[in-house]
Amino acid sequence: MATRHDVLGSGLFGLAVGLALVAGTPVWAAECGSTPVAGIDWSQCSKKNLMLQGSDFQGAILADADLSLTNLSGTNLTSANFEKATLVRAWFTGAQADKANFSKIEAYRSGFDSVSAQGASFAGAELQRASFKGAKLDGANFEKAELGRASFANAALTGTNFSLANLSRADFKGATIGGPVAFDSAFMFLTRIEGLDLSAATGLVQAQVDLACGDEKTKLPAGLSMPTGWPCAQE
């Protein structure tokens, strides 16, 4: 049976939550202070500058969370939801993030080296200068993502979608493309595509190729030709 103090306490908590919502103050999820575990709800939590490598976040909810400068290397992020999270200068090296949702994240200069993010979504993400070196990104979606100066060196990109993405000065050196990759309306100013086999790429037009940086080893789709300005000078 609830006591007068129980009723009063729950009423005060409800009032505090209501006032916070009216004031626009974020209300932390109940699990913000909990140890990482599969399925945990850390939405809107502040988890900056932590060492969380090797943790299990499979199916976790981290939407709108702030994990800037946090080390998530070697973590299990399979099917985790990071939508709109702040991940500036965070580390994901070697993490398992297949089918994870990174859409609309803010992740400038973050490290996704050797991550497995097959079938993951980075749609609309802010990923300037992020590194995906050696990452497995087959079937990943980068539609409308900001990828200026991002590195995809030696990444696996079969079936990856870069439609409408900003790939200005992005580096694809040594990337493996075993099938269609979508570049519809992508901005490819000085995008490094030297040596790439883009013969199966879709949505690629001559105007994009003319802006990009390839060489005599770059394979283009039928109907497109190597610009006279290739190879580009190294910056």
Secondary structure, DSSP 8 states (H G I E B T S, - for coil): ---HHHHHHHHHHHHHHHHHHHHT-----TTTTS---TT-B-TT-B-TT-B-TT-B-TT-B-TT-B-TT-B-TT-B-TT-B-TT-B-TT-B-TT-B-TT-B-TT-B-TT-B-TT-B-TT-B-TT-B-TT-B-TT-B-TT-B-TT-B-TT-B-TT-B-TT-B-TT-B-TT-B-TT-B--S--B-TT-B-TT-B-TT-B-TT-BS--HHHHHHSB--TT-B--TT----TT-S----
